[in-house]
C-alpha cells in the first residue's frame, strides 16, 4: 500500500463488520482478492448511492459481494439491487455476506452468463444506476446491452477504467483486457447520448450519465 493510499484509508470511514468478513473470506477462499473494491472505493459507492438516491441498481460482476453490499447499503427504503455473477462456486459466500450485512432483502443474486441474464431482465424495469465490474474485454458489449435498461438521467458506473495505467501507455499493450478497456473509454467519450467523467479512485471509475 503506497503512502498516499494509506493516508486516504486512515482518514476515511472504515467498512462495517460484514465487509471485513467478506474481505477476509475473499482472501481465504479465492485467488483473486485484488479484485475487491476495497474500503475507500466501497465507501465512495455507498455515499454516491446516498447522494443520487436511485431506487433500482443493476450490478454486472458480483465477485464475492463486497461492492454489492456497498451499493445496497446506500439504497433508500424499498430500493433494490440486481447483481449478476457467472461463478456459481461463489454463491454461498456471496449470500452469507448479504445476510451478515442485513441486506439480503434488498439484493437479488443472479447466477449465470451476464448476457443471458440481461436478456431476461430487459423490459422488466428501468434502472436508475448500473455498475459494471466484470470481464474488461466485454465492457463495450455490456454497455450496449444495458443502455436501454437505464432511465434517462440515470447513471452507468464502470470500474477499472485506468487498468493500472496501461490505457495511457504508448504503444498500447495488446492484451485483450487492456484493449477492451481502452475501446470502452473511447466509445464513451464519443457517445453523444451521455456525459461522463473518469475519477482516479482506486483503478479508475468512469461515471457516465445518460442524458435526459
C-alpha positions in Angstrom: 0.0 0.0 0.0 1.6 3.3 -1.0 1.8 6.2 1.4 -1.0 8.3 -0.1 -3.5 5.5 -0.3 -2.6 4.5 3.3 -3.3 8.1 4.4 -6.6 8.1 2.5 -7.6 4.9 4.1 -6.8 6.1 7.6 -8.8 9.2 7.1 -11.9 7.6 5.5 -14.8 5.8 7.3 -13.9 2.1 7.7 -16.1 -0.6 6.4 -18.5 -2.4 8.6 -18.0 -5.9 10.1 -19.8 -7.6 7.2 -17.4 -6.0 4.7 -14.5 -7.0 6.8 -15.8 -10.6 6.8 -16.2 -10.6 3.0 -12.7 -9.3 2.6 -11.3 -11.9 4.9 -13.2 -14.7 3.2 -12.2 -13.5 -0.2 -8.5 -13.7 0.8 -9.0 -17.2 2.3 -11.3 -18.7 -0.3 -10.3 -17.2 -3.7 -7.1 -16.4 -5.6 -8.3 -13.0 -6.7 -8.6 -10.9 -3.6 -7.2 -7.9 -5.6 -10.5 -7.7 -7.4 -12.2 -6.4 -4.3 -13.3 -2.8 -4.4 -11.8 -2.1 -1.0 -12.8 0.2 1.8 -12.2 3.6 0.1 -14.0 2.8 -3.1 -16.7 0.9 -1.3 -17.5 3.8 0.9 -17.5 6.1 -2.1 -20.0 3.8 -3.8 -22.3 3.9 -0.7 -22.1 7.7 -0.5 -22.7 8.1 -4.2 -25.9 6.0 -3.9 -27.0 8.0 -0.9 -26.5 11.2 -2.9 -28.1 10.1 -6.1 -31.0 8.2 -4.4 -31.5 5.5 -7.0 -34.4 3.1 -6.3 -33.1 0.3 -8.6 -29.5 -0.7 -9.3 -28.0 -3.3 -11.6 -24.5 -4.7 -11.0 -22.6 -6.7 -13.6 -19.9 -8.7 -11.8 -20.7 -9.6 -8.1 -17.4 -11.5 -7.4 -17.7 -12.1 -3.6 -20.3 -9.4 -3.0 -18.3 -6.6 -1.5 -19.4 -3.9 -3.9 -23.0 -5.2 -3.9 -23.1 -4.7 -0.2 -21.7 -1.2 -0.5 -24.2 -0.3 -3.2 -27.2 -1.8 -1.4 -26.3 -0.1 1.8 -26.9 3.3 0.3 -30.3 2.4 -1.1 -33.4 4.2 0.2 -36.2 2.2 1.8 -37.8 0.0 -0.8 -34.8 0.2 -3.1 -33.4 -2.9 -4.8 -30.2 -4.2 -6.4 -29.9 -7.0 -9.0 -26.4 -8.3 -9.2 -25.0 -10.7 -11.8 -22.3 -13.3 -11.3 -21.1 -16.1 -13.6 -19.2 -18.2 -11.0 -21.6 -20.4 -9.2 -18.9 -21.6 -6.8 -19.1 -18.2 -5.1 -22.8 -18.2 -4.4 -22.7 -19.5 -0.8 -20.0 -16.9 0.2 -21.9 -14.1 -1.6 -25.3 -14.9 0.1 -23.7 -15.3 3.5 -22.2 -11.8 3.1 -25.5 -10.3 2.2 -27.1 -11.9 5.3 -24.3 -10.7 7.6 -24.8 -7.2 6.2 -28.5 -7.4 6.8 -29.2 -6.6 3.2 -30.5 -9.9 1.8 -34.0 -8.4 1.3 -32.5 -5.6 -0.9 -30.4 -7.8 -3.2 -31.2 -10.4 -5.8 -28.3 -12.5 -6.9 -28.5 -13.9 -10.5 -26.0 -16.7 -11.2 -25.2 -17.3 -14.9 -23.9 -15.7 -18.0 -24.5 -12.0 -17.9 -25.7 -11.7 -21.5 -28.5 -14.3 -20.8 -29.5 -12.7 -17.5 -29.6 -9.2 -19.1 -31.8 -10.5 -21.9 -34.2 -11.9 -19.2 -34.2 -8.7 -17.2 -34.6 -6.4 -20.3 -38.0 -4.8 -20.4 -38.9 -5.7 -16.8 -37.8 -2.4 -15.3 -35.7 0.7 -15.9 -32.7 1.0 -13.7 -31.6 4.3 -12.1 -28.0 3.1 -11.9 -25.8 0.3 -13.4 -22.4 -0.7 -12.0 -20.1 -2.6 -14.4 -17.2 -4.5 -12.9 -16.9 -7.7 -14.9 -14.7 -9.0 -17.7 -12.9 -6.0 -19.1 -12.8 -7.3 -22.6 -16.6 -7.2 -22.7 -17.2 -3.7 -21.3 -18.3 -2.3 -24.7 -20.9 -5.1 -25.1 -22.2 -4.8 -21.6 -22.6 -1.0 -22.2 -24.7 -1.5 -25.3 -26.8 -4.3 -23.6 -27.7 -2.2 -20.6 -28.0 1.3 -22.2 -31.8 1.0 -22.9 -32.3 -0.5 -19.5 -31.2 2.8 -17.9 -33.7 5.6 -17.4 -33.0 9.0 -18.9 -30.9 10.9 -16.4 -29.7 7.6 -14.9 -26.1 6.6 -14.3 -23.7 3.9 -15.6 -20.6 3.4 -13.5 -17.6 1.4 -14.9 -14.8 0.2 -12.7 -11.1 -0.4 -13.5 -11.1 2.0 -16.5 -7.5 3.1 -15.9 -6.3 -0.5 -15.7 -3.1 0.1 -13.8 -2.2 2.9 -16.1 -2.0 0.6 -19.1 -4.6 2.6 -21.1 -2.0 5.5 -21.1 0.9 3.5 -22.4 2.2 4.2 -25.9 2.2 1.8 -27.6 -1.0 0.4 -26.0 -0.4 -3.1 -24.6 -2.2 -5.6 -26.9 -3.7 -7.9 -24.3 -7.5 -8.3 -24.7 -8.3 -6.8 -21.4 -6.4 -3.5 -22.0 -7.7 -3.2 -25.5 -11.3 -3.8 -24.2 -10.9 -1.0 -21.5 -9.3 1.4 -24.0 -12.0 0.9 -26.5 -14.7 1.3 -23.9 -13.3 4.6 -22.7 -13.0 5.9 -26.3 -16.6 4.7 -27.0 -18.0 6.6 -24.0 -16.1 9.8 -24.9 -17.6 9.6 -28.4 -21.1 8.8 -27.4 -23.4 11.9 -27.7 -26.1 10.2 -25.6 -24.1 10.6 -22.4 -21.8 12.8 -20.4 -19.0 11.4 -18.4 -16.0 11.9 -16.1 -13.3 9.5 -15.0 -12.2 9.7 -11.4 -8.9 8.2 -10.3 -10.5 6.3 -7.4 -8.5 3.1 -6.9 -8.1 1.8 -10.5 -10.3 4.4 -12.2 -14.1 4.8 -12.1 -16.0 6.2 -15.1 -19.2 7.9 -14.1 -21.5 8.1 -17.0 -24.8 10.0 -17.0 -27.4 9.2 -19.6 -28.8 12.5 -20.9 -32.5 13.3 -20.4 
